Amino acid sequence: MGWNKKANLKEVVIYVLLALAVFSLGYVFVEWKGGQSSFYEEVYAKKIVLSIDKAKPGSEIDYDVSELYRRAKKSGFKGKVVVIDNNENRVRVQLVDGGGYDFNYFNSADIVWELKDETLKMKVVGGDLG
């Protein structure tokens, strides 16, 4: 009963190479998907809208958006990263040219806002928050 050591070694090498290829592709996919600007645009737009929808008149909200500025700088985007449109009740987050994500808030409050030192400062004034 002899073992064919060459055949076993070949099988092990092939198996290891295939396993490395699968794990490498998985890692590359996760890194690629996690680095997508559109993902961050959507997440931050929704978080800001949720903050607005939960706020009461007179509330002041400070929101750290330094991660957005870092990603916008990395992609070379020089426009407005966050815009709140009171006429449309909409928040827009944009990190790349030609991109951006819009999300509407569901109350009629007006938001006085400014971006200062990579912080989004918002104050909820007036409107029907029901």
BADRENPA-507174 format. One line per 2 residues: number of its first residue (from 1); their letters; for each residue x, y, z of N, C-alpha, C. Coordinates in steps of 0.1 Angstrom, whole numbers. Layout:
BEGIN
NUM) A) X:Y:Z:X:Y:Z:X:Y:Z  ...
END
This chain:
BEGIN
1) MG) 8:-12:0:0:0:0:9:12:0  11:18:-11:19:30:-12:11:42:-14
3) WN) 15:52:-8:8:65:-10:15:73:-21  8:78:-30:13:86:-41:15:101:-36
5) KK) 27:104:-30:29:117:-24:28:128:-34  32:126:-46:32:137:-56:17:141:-59
7) AN) 9:132:-60:-5:135:-63:-12:142:-51  -9:138:-39:-14:144:-27:-9:159:-26
9) LK) 4:160:-29:10:173:-28:4:183:-38  2:178:-50:-5:186:-61:-19:190:-57
11) EV) -27:180:-51:-40:183:-47:-40:194:-36  -31:193:-26:-30:203:-16:-27:216:-21
13) VI) -17:217:-30:-13:230:-36:-25:236:-43  -31:228:-51:-43:234:-59:-54:238:-50
15) YV) -57:231:-39:-67:235:-30:-63:248:-23  -51:249:-18:-46:261:-11:-47:273:-21
17) LL) -43:271:-33:-43:282:-43:-58:287:-46  -67:277:-47:-81:280:-49:-87:287:-37
19) AL) -83:283:-25:-88:289:-13:-83:303:-12  -70:306:-15:-65:319:-15:-71:328:-25
21) AV) -74:323:-37:-81:331:-47:-95:335:-43  -102:325:-37:-116:328:-32:-116:339:-21
23) FS) -107:337:-11:-106:347:0:-101:361:-5  -92:360:-15:-87:373:-20:-98:381:-28
25) LG) -106:373:-36:-117:380:-43:-127:385:-33  -130:378:-23:-139:382:-12:-134:395:-5
27) YV) -122:395:-2:-116:407:4:-116:419:-5  -112:417:-17:-113:428:-27:-127:434:-29
29) FV) -137:425:-29:-151:429:-31:-155:437:-19  -152:433:-7:-156:440:6:-149:453:6
31) EW) -136:454:3:-129:467:3:-135:476:-7  -138:471:-19:-144:479:-30:-157:485:-26
33) KG) -166:476:-21:-179:480:-17:-179:490:-5  -171:488:4:-170:496:16:-164:510:13
35) GQ) -156:511:2:-150:524:-2:-159:532:-11  -170:527:-15:-179:534:-24:-185:547:-18
37) SS) -183:558:-25:-189:570:-20:-204:570:-20  -210:563:-29:-225:563:-29:-231:557:-16
39) FY) -224:547:-11:-228:541:2:-228:552:13  -217:559:14:-216:570:25:-226:581:22
41) EE) -228:585:10:-238:595:7:-251:591:12  -255:579:9:-269:574:13:-270:573:29
43) VY) -260:568:35:-260:566:49:-261:579:57  -252:589:53:-252:602:60:-265:609:57
45) AK) -270:609:44:-283:616:41:-294:611:50  -295:598:51:-306:592:59:-304:595:74
47) KI) -292:595:79:-289:598:93:-293:613:96  -290:622:87:-293:636:89:-308:638:89
49) VL) -315:631:79:-329:633:78:-336:627:91  -331:616:96:-337:610:108:-336:620:120
51) SI) -324:626:120:-322:636:131:-332:648:130  -334:652:118:-344:663:115:-358:659:119
53) DK) -362:647:114:-375:642:117:-378:640:132  -368:637:140:-370:634:154:-370:647:162
55) AK) -364:658:156:-362:670:164:-375:678:166  -375:685:177:-386:694:181:-382:708:177
57) PG) -392:717:175:-389:731:172:-380:737:182  -370:744:178:-360:750:187:-348:741:190
59) SE) -349:729:185:-337:720:187:-325:724:179  -314:722:185:-301:725:178:-294:712:177
61) ID) -289:708:165:-282:696:163:-269:698:157  -258:693:163:-245:693:157:-242:679:152
63) YD) -237:678:140:-235:665:134:-221:665:128  -212:656:132:-199:655:127:-199:649:113
65) VS) -194:657:103:-193:652:90:-179:652:84  -169:650:94:-155:650:89:-152:638:80
67) EL) -159:627:82:-157:615:74:-161:619:59  -172:626:58:-176:630:44:-166:639:38
69) YR) -160:649:45:-150:658:40:-138:650:36  -134:640:44:-122:632:41:-124:624:28
71) RA) -136:619:26:-139:611:14:-140:620:2  -146:632:3:-148:641:-8:-134:646:-12
73) KK) -125:649:-3:-112:653:-6:-104:642:-13  -106:630:-9:-99:618:-15:-104:617:-30
75) SG) -117:619:-32:-122:618:-46:-120:631:-54  -115:641:-48:-112:654:-56:-124:663:-57
77) FK) -135:660:-50:-147:668:-51:-146:681:-43  -149:692:-49:-147:705:-43:-160:713:-41
79) GK) -172:706:-43:-185:713:-42:-190:712:-28  -203:715:-26:-209:714:-13:-212:699:-10
81) VV) -207:695:2:-208:681:6:-222:678:11  -228:688:19:-241:686:24:-249:699:21
83) VI) -262:697:16:-271:708:13:-284:704:19  -290:713:26:-304:711:31:-313:721:24
85) DN) -323:716:17:-332:724:9:-345:725:16  -348:736:22:-361:738:30:-373:738:21
87) NE) -372:743:8:-383:743:-1:-388:729:-5  -378:720:-7:-382:707:-11:-381:697:1
89) NR) -378:702:13:-377:693:25:-367:681:22  -355:685:17:-346:675:12:-332:677:17
91) VR) -325:666:20:-311:667:23:-303:660:12  -293:667:7:-284:661:-4:-270:660:2
93) VQ) -265:648:0:-251:646:4:-244:641:-9  -232:648:-12:-225:645:-24:-210:645:-22
95) LV) -204:634:-26:-189:632:-24:-181:632:-36  -188:630:-48:-181:630:-61:-188:638:-71
97) DG) -181:642:-81:-188:649:-92:-197:640:-99  -209:645:-102:-219:636:-109:-226:627:-100
99) GG) -223:626:-88:-230:617:-78:-239:625:-69  -242:619:-58:-250:625:-48:-262:617:-44
101) YD) -267:619:-32:-279:612:-28:-288:621:-21  -301:622:-25:-311:630:-20:-320:622:-11
103) FN) -324:627:0:-334:621:9:-343:631:15  -356:629:15:-365:639:20:-369:637:34
105) YF) -370:648:42:-376:646:55:-391:649:55  -398:644:65:-412:642:64:-420:653:72
107) NS) -414:663:77:-421:674:83:-418:687:76  -426:697:80:-424:710:72:-416:720:80
109) AD) -407:715:89:-399:724:96:-389:731:87  -385:743:90:-374:749:83:-361:747:91
111) IV) -351:744:85:-338:741:91:-328:752:88  -323:759:98:-313:769:96:-300:761:99
113) WE) -291:761:89:-279:752:89:-267:759:84  -256:754:88:-243:758:83:-233:747:85
115) LK) -223:747:77:-212:737:78:-200:745:84  -195:741:95:-184:749:102:-175:739:108
117) DE) -162:740:104:-152:731:109:-156:716:108  -161:712:97:-165:698:94:-176:693:104
119) TL) -184:703:108:-195:700:116:-208:706:110  -218:698:108:-231:703:103:-239:708:115
121) KM) -241:721:116:-249:727:127:-263:730:122  -273:725:128:-287:727:124:-295:732:135
123) KV) -305:740:132:-315:745:142:-328:743:135  -338:737:142:-351:735:137:-360:746:141
125) VG) -365:753:132:-374:765:134:-387:763:128  -398:766:135:-412:766:129:-416:753:123
127) GD) -427:754:116:-431:742:108:-440:733:117  -447:725:110:-456:715:116:-448:702:117
129) LG) -445:698:129:-437:686:131:-445:674:134  -458:675:132:-467:663:134:-466:653:125
END
